[in-house]
Amino acid sequence: MKIKLLGIDVAKNVFQLCALNQANKVLFNRTIRRAQLRSTIAKLEPTTIAMEACSSAHYWGRSFEAIGHKVLLVPAQHVTPFVRGGKSDARDALAICEAAQRPNIHLVPIKTVEQQDIQLLHRLRQRQVQHSTALANQIRSLGREYGVIFPAGIKPLISHLPEVLEDGSNELSPVARHALADQYQCLLDTRQAMGAFLLQIEQLAAQYPAYDDLQILPGIGPMTASAYIAAIGNGRQFKRGRQVGAWLGLAPRQYGTGGELKLGGITKSGDRHLRTLMIHGARAVITRGLKTRPELAQWVQPIIERQGFNKGVVALANKLARISWVIVTTGEPFDMKQAFKPAS
């Protein structure tokens, strides 16, 4: 039984395996338990295995490649159109096989363990950032109920809160004072955890040569540089920088019919966390850094004048994503004058 392509519908405990032969006929389409999956795949002759790029797919991809198979990770949005009939694991596995054979499908490269480590730390730190913001907002709202107004910003809040707790002249009750003290300590612990995650991220990302080179770019710091490396790896899955901008969702949505093409807002596809970091970095550069970068100002100011501030920010974020791809894939140094020629 010669298997040309094996599609696997990945799940938590029960996996669906659909095998096709050279004539694209289904040899079998059956379920298998998680405990038997690795040994079952190891018994097969080296073949091509296709999976959706979903939870645990990178782990299984590395495992299957280690025993001699070729692994294709297909984006989920490309699999959905090939599901025929109602929803079922068997139909999903068959759809994965069909989608994997389509030409021009942009496959997802398998992430290394190091990339996943960096991405994991980013996600955990992001949760701490959200928790820190929620705690600060709650402390402010609770304080207002007792006539205590805290300054804007988390750092001013942290520096001002101990004084408020020690001030006996305000109207904080003993219960409220004790509760706010507990929340203050929770806020300090959360901020400390954020710093610890950032330190680990920097240590892991420093192993990549492009990490320091990316931070030379305006608007890209340790967080953005490490998130970029974790997301695209060596970048060879893209043929040109323009594809990176489109993958990140920084390209305008297109709608065309009858020979008429209309452009809408950005697609917001791809890695939302990385896209957010790129846009925040571009906005910071435009609002604070144009005076010290005349070449950059000469490039972005005409865009802002024609299209508005927000579109100028997105255009710069797109530009930075494309330049970053060149740095990652070629190792070429960043040249401000060459990279930011005036937009025509």
Secondary structure as GFF3:
##gff-version 3
##sequence-region A 1 344
A	DSSP	beta_strand	5	9	.	.	.	ID=ss1
A	DSSP	beta_strand	14	20	.	.	.	ID=ss2
A	DSSP	beta_strand	26	33	.	.	.	ID=ss3
A	DSSP	alpha_helix	34	43	.	.	.	ID=ss4
A	DSSP	beta_strand	48	52	.	.	.	ID=ss5
A	DSSP	alpha_helix	57	66	.	.	.	ID=ss6
A	DSSP	beta_strand	70	74	.	.	.	ID=ss7
A	DSSP	alpha_helix	76	79	.	.	.	ID=ss8
A	DSSP	three_ten_helix	80	82	.	.	.	ID=ss9
A	DSSP	alpha_helix	89	100	.	.	.	ID=ss10
A	DSSP	alpha_helix	113	144	.	.	.	ID=ss11
A	DSSP	alpha_helix	154	166	.	.	.	ID=ss12
A	DSSP	alpha_helix	174	205	.	.	.	ID=ss13
A	DSSP	alpha_helix	210	214	.	.	.	ID=ss14
A	DSSP	alpha_helix	222	232	.	.	.	ID=ss15
A	DSSP	alpha_helix	241	247	.	.	.	ID=ss16
A	DSSP	beta_strand	252	257	.	.	.	ID=ss17
A	DSSP	beta_strand	260	266	.	.	.	ID=ss18
A	DSSP	alpha_helix	272	288	.	.	.	ID=ss19
A	DSSP	alpha_helix	294	307	.	.	.	ID=ss20
A	DSSP	alpha_helix	309	330	.	.	.	ID=ss21
A	DSSP	alpha_helix	336	339	.	.	.	ID=ss22
###
